[in-house]
């Protein structure tokens, strides 16, 4: 007499055999459908900073412009454009409602003007850390995954680094508790030295602490610049996003000062994948046109890797 367990086993075996046979009829393309995409494109709000500062666009309306005017449904905010309403629950709820209704993903908030996380003065550094807490709370409420901060301070490279390990480390612990990444952009000063910033992140040693390599922000001082390709390569192991800086384009649609093909070869070689934010800062083209040109260039590169 066949037991119930044996009947179940034979039944399951038959299902597996049938599935295998059926699988042989499925086109190979179907199995590659789940292949991880190299990157998705987002729009950094700073690309429209002239429009925003000029009062022609509000923070609340920015996500819809990104979607309707540029076909981009992932957005990156910049803290000053919240107009000090980052703790206003009604304001945040309105922003969240608008983005949810339109299927727009709130990705990150770039934080400026909240103090130096690498300040050598412990009181000032602690104040800077605590000033960022509300932004982590706001990011969490909006469904963002990340905030971008600055690792700045006055003093020697080693002194600022030691202070930033503490300040950034404490802030990243708060980020970890809330499952919000705290990432540092190469944003001038010591942070634009790829070796310095990568070693800082390594010392913080927190999975929620990383980098946001900006293709164009490698000026250390008025007289010193860091190799942008070397810098991106050094920051890439900790990168939780990329910032596609652009200023101008040639007749073929290439960025005139940054070799995008080379940048993305570096990213691909490093097995990186994620979200790439358009950050147009040019003056010859309008903000809208510069954003569109950057998007076309990114789409061209993305197509080359499919």
N, C-alpha and C positions, 0 to 999 in steps of 0.2 A: 504494500500500500504506500502511495506517495504521500509524504508528509507535507504539511502546509508550507514549511520553510523551503522544502525542495521545489514545490510548485511556484513559490514566489521567485526563487532563484532562476528557474527556467524561464519564467515570464519576463524577468528583468533582462536576462541574457538575450531573449528574442527581441526585446525593445532596442537593446544596444546594437544588435546585428542589423536590425532594420535601419537604425539611425546611421550606422556606418555606410550601409548601401545607399541610403538617401544622400548622405554627405558627398558621395562620389559624384552625384549628379549636380551638386551646387557649384556654380562658377567660382573660380579662385578669387574673383574680385570681392565676393561676399565675405571671404575670410579676412581680406585686407581692409574691410570697411571700418573695423575697430582700431586700425592703426593710429597711433598717437600723432596728432597734428603738431608740426614743428612750432608754430606760434599762431596766436590770435592777435588781432589788431585792436588797440584801444585808443582813445583820444585823451591826451593830457590837456586839462583846462588852460594851462599856460599858453597853449597855441592861440588862444583867443583873448589874451590878457589886455590887448589894446581895446577890443570891443567891450570887454567887461569893465575895465577901468573908465571907459568912456560912457558908461551907463546905457549902452545899447543892448546889453544882455545881462541877465541875472543868473545867479548860481542855480536857482530853481529851474530856470529855462534852459540851462546849458545841456543837460542830458538829452532833451528832445531835439535840440539843434544838432547834436552829434548824430542822432539817429536819422532825422529827416533830411538834413542837408548833406551828410557825408556817408550815410549808410553804416555807421559805427554804433554798435549797441553795448560797448564796454567803455566806461568812463573813469577818469582819474581827476579828482578835485584838487584845488589848491586852497589852503586854509584861509588866507585873507578874504577870499570871495564869499565866505560864510558871514562876513560882517558881524562877527562876534555872536553869532547865533548857534554856535556849536553845542551849547548846552540847552537850547530852547527845544523842548520836546515836541511842541506843536510844529515848529519849523522843520525839524528832522523828520517828523511823521509825514508832513506834506511832501518833502523831497523823496522819501521812501515810497509813498503812494504813487507819485508821478512816475518814478522809474519802474516800479512793479507793474503798473498798468500798461506800460509800453514795452515790457520785456527787456529792460535795460539793466545791465549788470554794473553795480557799483563796485569798483575794483580796489581803489586806494585813495588815500588823502595825503597830499604833500604838505608837510607842516613847516612853516617858517615863522620866525619872530617870537619863539617861546623860550628863548634863552639858550645858552651854550652847554651842551651835554659834556663837553670837554673842558669846562671852566675849572681852573686850578683851585678856585675858592669853593670849599665844600658846601657852604651855605647856598651860594649862587647856583652851584651844580645841582644840589638837591631841589632847589626851586625850579630849575629847568626841567628836571625829571618829572616833578609833580605837575608842572604846567602841561605836559604832554598826556597826562592820564585822561583828561576829558576828551582828547582826540581819539584815543583808543576806544573809549566808551562810545563816542559818536560813530566811529568806524564800525564797531560791532552792531550798533543799532541799525545802521544803513546796510548791513550785509557785506561790507568791504572785508577783504582778507588782510589788508596791509595798510600801514602808515609809513610815509617816507620822512626821515628826520635828517638833521645835519650833525656831523661830528666835528664841531668847531670849538676853538678855544685859543687863548693867547699864551705864548711861551714857546719853549723848544719843542721839537717834534716828539721827543720822548716824554716830556712833561704832559703835553696835551693828550698823547696816546694813553698814558697811565690814568689820567683823569677821565678820558672818554671810555675806557674799559669799565670803570666804575659806573659812570652815568648811563652809558648805553646798556650796560649789563643790568642795572636795576630796572631801567625802563623795559628792557626785553623780558624780564621776569613778570612784570605786570602784563605785558603783551601775551606771554605764554599762558598766564591764568585765564585770559580772555580769548585765547586762540587767534590773536591778531599778530601778524608779522611786523617787526620793526626793522626797517631797512634803511641803509645809508647810501646816499648818492654821492658820487664824486662831484663836489659842489664848490670848488675853490679851496685855496689854502692846502693844508696837509692832506685833506680828503681827496684831492685831485692827483695825489701820488698813489698809484695803484698798489705798490708794494706796502706802503704805510697803511692804507685802508684795509687791504686784505689781511695783514697781520693783526690789525685791531679786531676785526670780526673773528678771526681765529682764536684770539685770546678771550673774547667774550664767551665763545663756546656755548651758544644757545641755539637750538634748532629754529627758534622764532626770530633770530637776528640774522640779517643778511645784507645784501647790497642791491643797488639799482644802478648798474653801469649806464652812464649817459655817454653816447658816442662823441659828444662835443665838449664836455666840461672837464677838460684836463689841463686847464691853466692854473698853475700853482701860485703864480704871482704875475705882476705886470711884465716881468722879464724872463719868466721861466714857465715852460710847458712840458708836460709829460707825454710820452708817446701814447697816442690814443689806442692803438691796436694792442700794444703791450698791456696797457691799463685794463682794457676790457678783458683780455685773456686772464689777467691776474684776479680780477673781480668776479669772473664768471662762475667759479666753483661755489660762490655764496649767493649768486644772483637769483632773486625771486621776481624778476622782471627786467626788461630792457627799455631804455629811453632812446627812441630814434630821433635824435636831434637833427634838424635840417634848417638851412638858411637860404640856399639858392640851388638852381638846377640848370644843367646844360640842355642843349637841344634834344639829346637822347633821353632826357628825364632823369639823369643821374645827379646825385648831390655833388656839388662842385668841390666841397672841401673834405668829404668823408667817403671813403670807398665802402659802400654798403655791402657789396659782394664779399669783400674781405672780412667785414665785421661778422656777417652771418656764416661764413666759412669757419670762423673762430668759434662761433656759438654752436654750430653743428658738430665740429670736431670735439667740443667739450660736452657733447650729449645733452645740451641744454634745450629745454622747451618751456613755453609759457606764454606770457602776454607781453607784447611790444607796444609801447605807448608812443603815439605820434606827438612830437613836441617841436612845432615849427616856430622859429624865432627870426625869420628873415624880414627884410624891409622892402626889397624890390617888388615882391609879389604881395598881394593882399593876404590877410590871414586865411581866408577861405580857400584861395587858390593854392597857397602854400600847403595847407592841410591836404587838399586833393592830390597835389603832386607827390607828396610824401606817401600817401596811401597807395597811389598807383605804383610807385617804386617798390613798396613793401609787398604788394600783391604780385608783382613781377618776380620778386625773389622767392616768395612762397611757392609760386607755380613751378619754379625750377627745382624745388625739393619734393615735389609730389610724384 
